[in-house]
Amino acid sequence: VNNPHDDLSDMLGAYVLDALSPEEQATFEEHLQECAACRAEVAELQQVVDILPLAVEPVPPPAALRDRIFAALEAEGVAQPDLQAMPGGAPARSRRPAVRSMLRVREVWFAAAAAVIILGLVAWNVALQTASNQQSAYQRDVVAALASGARVTPMSGTKSAPGASASLVQPHRGAPYLIVEGLPTLPANHLFAVWFLHGSSPDPAGVFNYSGSGAQIVHLPVSSLGYSVSAVTDEARPSGRQPKGPIVLLGKIA
Amino acid sequence: MVSDPRSDEELLASIQMKDVRALEEFYDRHRVLAYSLALRSLGSTGDAEEVVQESFLNVWRASATYRPERSSPRSWLMSIVHHRAIDKLRGRQSRIQPVAWEEGMDVPDASDVWRDVSDRLTGEDVRHALAQLPPEQRETIELAYFKGYTQSQIAQLMEVPLGTVKGRMRIGLHRLKAALENAQAELALE
């Protein structure tokens, strides 16, 4: 005989897929109030359900739909601020400009911070590509990382890879990633290996291939917190616990 | 310096400030995904257009209810489209609102890692992962999510016990998650 928890938790998949009757849904939500394990599993499976729309073959809507939507907004009076949207529900008209200018200041700060990093890379990397080249995916990714509040460490190419540049991005929570660009093409049996160093002892932090052009994101399995230096080496496969190949990228973790 | 496109999060923050340009940008960015989902569920272009229109107006009116720690702006929009499409399919006027069990309870946030993963997935990745599921699990998930059938209706339709349908949904979703994570791991190593 099943216990009541098992009977209820069996409905979990149907709940996140929205396939319960109103009565079943109410019963399951009552159970959720009391069951942390089911809440965790709901959160986990909800993330999967959230990406199901991507499976649909893309079909663009007719252009007239856009006009209809924004005409409907116009008819509602888009200038009417939504008091609910304002923290504390204070009169929106007086608060709006202040919040707007705060946002603008933030945007300017992010842009400035990104410029400093980009300029830093230019200074360290004599052979970095032309300015128009950098203002592409690479820069956009760095700006996005800064905007998210992540800690960004610039890494510069060594003599072995003068055209390479990278940024190590450590978000507040979760795993770090590298944004890399301009790495050299490796022999078929080679990989790039990432290392985090504390003092002079390197710890392996993942391996990756570079596709050969443009900016690439490399997700790393270990946090960079607590390390002082980040390095990328060119390693013959399989890569061991110690770097053997030449260093191609190097950065001091702030 | 060129001006970079605003992230979805920045757009939604501006929409909350009633910046209609931000809603236009948000629409232009997600209109195809929103419309495709509505069309897949409803099968009629007229109904799909209606649902997409209602959904973006809903984003505008209810932007204050968006919770960044629960989902990305895109996922939030898609859940609105999904629910409106399903409502239309089921012929219901309004849905029962989920109880507010999020408030003050230890609901785990969407993990940063998984969010990164899902941001990088393409339609092809998701279709490929779905194709790896046993056909009966895939069909069960699709009947529920895209066509709005309840678990009891699916049990009748597929002529299997209700318990089987429940299992196919739950196990299928777990398998799908594993398949998507594998797809990302392979991408990272390629």
Interface residues (C-beta under 8 A of the other chain):
Chain A: D10 M11 L12 G13 A14 V16 L17 D18 A19 L20 S21 P22 E24 Q25 A26 E29 L32 Q33 A36 R39 A40 A43 E44 L45 Q46 Q47 V48 V49 D50 I51 L52 P53 L54 A55 V56 E57 P58 V59 P60 P61 P62 L65 R66 R68 I69 F70 A72 L73 V78 A79 Q80 P81 D82 Q84 A85 A92 R96 V99 R100 L103 A111 A115 Q135 Q139 R140 V143 A144 A147 P171 R173 G174 A175 Y177 V207 F208 N209 I217 V218 H219
Chain B: M1 V2 D4 P5 S7 E10 A13 S14 Q16 M17 K18 V20 L23 E24 Y27 D28 R31 V32 L33 A34 Y35 S36 L37 L39 R40 T45 A48 E49 V52 Q53 F56 L57 W60 R61 S63 A64 S71 S72 S75 M78 S79 V81 H82 H83 I86 I96 P98 V99 W101 M105 D106 V107 P108 D109 A110 S111 D112 V113 W114 R115 D116 S118 R120 L121 T122 G123 D125 V126 R127 L130 I141 A144 Y145 F146 G148 Y149 T150 Q151 S152 I154 G163 V165 K166 G167 R168 M169 R170 I171 G172 L173 H174 L176 K177 L180 A188 L189 E190
